[in-house]
Amino acid sequence: MAQRPPSAAVLVLHGGHENGTEPPPPGLLNLPGVRMRPFVRALRRATRAPRGDEGGTEVLVRQVRYVHRGWNGSRADALHDALAALDALGEEAGDVPVVLLGH
């Protein structure tokens, strides 16, 4: 069965440091990212189309991956990463409503 296009998308953004130009640690060492995993799982479960629902569509859920650990003042590194993630999400999902979820 072909996958239906999403009806909406959610981009999950985690918190982090105010300053830090080093990359975030990978995987489970990235504690702000790990804290958001339960939200991602819950969103995916709650927005999945039920089996056998021919008219249902799913909501695409993605997480931003930051290049740097911090916001870094006027550099606003996290903003640039979020905008890039939104662009990628738009290419993947198409013209659908997008919800941002973060802390």
Secondary structure as GFF3:
##gff-version 3
##sequence-region A 1 103
A	DSSP	beta_strand	8	13	.	.	.	ID=ss1
A	DSSP	three_ten_helix	27	29	.	.	.	ID=ss2
A	DSSP	alpha_helix	31	47	.	.	.	ID=ss3
A	DSSP	beta_strand	59	63	.	.	.	ID=ss4
A	DSSP	three_ten_helix	73	75	.	.	.	ID=ss5
A	DSSP	alpha_helix	77	93	.	.	.	ID=ss6
A	DSSP	beta_strand	98	102	.	.	.	ID=ss7
###
